[in-house]
Amino acid sequence: MSAEAQTAEGVLEYLIKAIVESPDDVHIETSGEERCTFSVTVADGDMGRVIGKRGRVANAIRTIVRAAAIHDETEIDVDFVD
């Protein structure tokens, strides 16, 4: 976990693993200097669950994780890698 956004990364991991059918296949990569970016990779069949209809689930995840990042005093982006 990134020391800069530990809370946000923990919340992101918890949410993604709760949604997918294969929680062991969830991988989160952290990158970025000034703005932290989380790149989320899930199993092939789980990407639809994470994105949701019209991207609603993905947008909700981004909103919750950005709110958690306030505790870390940092700004974050969440990308879902296919």
Helices and strands as residue ranges (DSSP letters): H 6-19, G 23-25, E 27-31, E 36-41, G 44-46, H 47-51, G 53-55, H 56-72, E 76-81
